[in-house]
Amino acid sequence: MIYNFSPGPGTLPSEVLKKASEEMVDFKESGMSVMEMSHRSSYFQEIRDEAEELLRELLEIPQDYEVLFLQGGASLQFAMIPMNLMTVNKKCDFIHTGAWTGKAIKEAESMGSVSMVASSEDASFSYIPPIDEIKFNEDADYLQICHNNTIYGTKYIDLPSNEKVPLIADMSSSILSERIDVSNFDLIFAGAQKNIGPAGLTVVIIKKELLKRIPRGIPTMLDYRTHVEHRSLFNTPPTYSIYMAGLVLKWLKKMGGISAMEELNLKKANLIYDLMDNSWLFNGLALRAYRSTMNVTFTTGSENMDKKFIAQAAKEGLMTLNGHKSIGGMRASIYNAMPLQGVEKLVEFMKKFEREN
Ligand SMILES: *Cc1c(COP(=O)(O)O)cnc(C)c1O
């Protein structure tokens, strides 16, 4: 049995892959694969509508939010957000918590004035800056955060709340993993390839109110209004990725929805963190209070020992445990689709490795 701890594209539920393979050549006796179907066909309309309905149901998305299925990854959102929304005072606030906010800041800076109101760069992004110590700018067009920092293994526990300034969150690696109150956010975006489905799809959940401030004259494809007006069917959407996302969402609903998944995710993450806290060999790379339940980062403290761990783990069928090149060590990405058994096997292996070294 192989378990894939890849940070992204991440593992998908085997049940979903099996279903997709059954329907691959002939979708619902249409004689066609979903990949071959017109995005205007009634088959695909149903796939698209069902995916949106499931997402709305699972996340309890209020009616005053639009759900968009876009392309270009989370990375294109780094540019689309300022282009569409940093338009009132041409200023925004960022809490800088790693490589992904770094890239988002760079894009926003090309279009206006970015104020980095807090940063955890001083400690290699091993924590989230304490929210109550941050001074936010009242005249910022929005505040942007990265909800879960995939590379460092940190996540927000408390959210910044400022009634006056819209909150935007990159949830690429945490969406659908825990309960959230969508109404605390004004825009949520996520590349699909971590917790929603295959790469190629980007989900954007945007409060309708924000659409009013989009200026005229931005390129059609980069204007959120285009995708709202055309229900994400302005041009050919990533049809197969949307279909796969629908299967994942159906699976998630069957698993008991987000609260059941949150409970399971905590259980999985705590298995590894508990071992780490009682280990003389393994150390966590994220500060305890901000530990991610999706990406668990750790190290033995020795580069050679880490390499040995990663190589031996792969031989046992525990794949892609290497940390991001910028911080090294190990990273176990344990997204929704990682079964408890996969984490149990990893923990058993870690114990064995510790005994032998
Ligand atoms: C993976 C990731 C991204 C980049 O996503 P792309 O879809 O490759 O552009 C951005 N933010 C976070 C938090 C991520 O985990």
The ligand as a Tripos MOL2 file, in Angstrom:
@<TRIPOS>MOLECULE
LIG
   15    15     1     0     0
SMALL
NO_CHARGES

@<TRIPOS>ATOM
      1 C1          0.0030   25.7140   -3.5360 C.3       1 LIG1
      2 C2         -0.3120   27.0430   -3.0020 C.ar      1 LIG1
      3 C3         -0.3670   28.1720   -3.8190 C.ar      1 LIG1
      4 C4         -0.0450   28.1360   -5.2920 C.3       1 LIG1
      5 O1         -1.0690   27.5770   -5.9930 O.3       1 LIG1
      6 P1         -1.0730   27.4810   -7.5930 P.3       1 LIG1
      7 O2         -2.4090   26.9090   -7.8440 O.co2     1 LIG1
      8 O3          0.0640   26.5860   -7.9700 O.co2     1 LIG1
      9 O4         -0.8970   28.8470   -8.1300 O.co2     1 LIG1
     10 C5         -0.7230   29.3710   -3.2440 C.ar      1 LIG1
     11 N1         -1.0000   29.4640   -1.9380 N.ar      1 LIG1
     12 C6         -0.9470   28.3890   -1.1200 C.ar      1 LIG1
     13 C7         -1.2790   28.5500    0.3240 C.3       1 LIG1
     14 C8         -0.6060   27.1510   -1.6260 C.ar      1 LIG1
     15 O5         -0.5510   26.0860   -0.8090 O.3       1 LIG1
@<TRIPOS>BOND
     1     1     2 1
     2     2     3 ar
     3     2    14 ar
     4     3     4 1
     5     3    10 ar
     6     4     5 1
     7     5     6 1
     8     6     7 2
     9     6     8 1
    10     6     9 1
    11    10    11 ar
    12    11    12 ar
    13    12    13 1
    14    12    14 ar
    15    14    15 1
@<TRIPOS>SUBSTRUCTURE
     1 LIG1         1 GROUP 0 **** ****
